[in-house]
Amino acid sequence: MEHRAGIRAHDIGHYSETELPRRLAEQAVPYVQLTLDDAFGSRAPGAKELNSGYAGRIRRAFDAQNVGITVLSCYINPIHPDPSVRRAQLDKFSAYVRHARDFGCSLVATETGSCMPDLSFSPANHGARAMALLLESLYEMTDRAGRYGVTVLIEGVHKFAAHSPDDIETILHAVPSENLQVILDPVNLLCRAEEKTAMDLVEESFARYGDRIAALHAKDYIRTESGAIRQVPVGQGSLNWERIAALCAEYKPWLPVILEDSEPDRLQQELSVLDTFFAACGES
């Protein structure tokens, strides 16, 4: 029987375009978030080489194994400080949007970027200039997505431009497009110095924009004695997965749930944990 949650395709290992979906099917994975570069390495086409023939070949390989491509990753830096690099990044995103439907997918995901070329943290990431630049990029990205019937997903991360539920709500109000929605990853929103827990962030996110959450990243964490955040397998940390499953069932039944950062030797255990919690909500 298929599991309730999917995974990032490359977390199962690195295989050819035809072998990867077969391996996923063997693990009863129903759908994936696909990052071409991470999954296929040097065999993945660049933005200029990406085309409907390649995308269709990948789709047929996944379809043959009954594994869906639910989210297509295109994690760019939409606020890169060099305008020419930012332009190239936005053009790459446009190429993924243009061919998303050829992969059998309608969701293309990105994070919200850094003012630093290496994507490191800068206090400027949380400033007005970064937000203005992000909105400018998102206006263009969502306009293009709307033409192709595709949805842009933004993922909040504490060190990047959208680093809190408040930021994400501001962005959703500022960009007048239903083609902009959210991947919720509460662990990525956590800050070492922040007093909020990831469950606080989950509750706040659903309360503020539950109708705009289009996917959920599943992982877990603990705080060490020093206050650092350490990731642990799902079900072994601080997140209340019974409550999270109930929120998903309330706001978005059968919401895509992507197990993230798992490893082959614990993949089945983590997927089974998620199965249990979602089955209690009638999703099995």
Helices and strands as residue ranges (DSSP letters): E 6-8, G 9-12, H 19-26, E 31-34, H 36-40, G 41-43, H 52-64, E 68-73, H 83-99, G 100-103, E 107-111, G 123-126, H 128-148, E 151-155, H 165-174, E 180-184, H 186-189, H 198-209, G 210-212, E 213-218, E 220-223, E 229-232, H 241-251, E 257-259, H 267-279
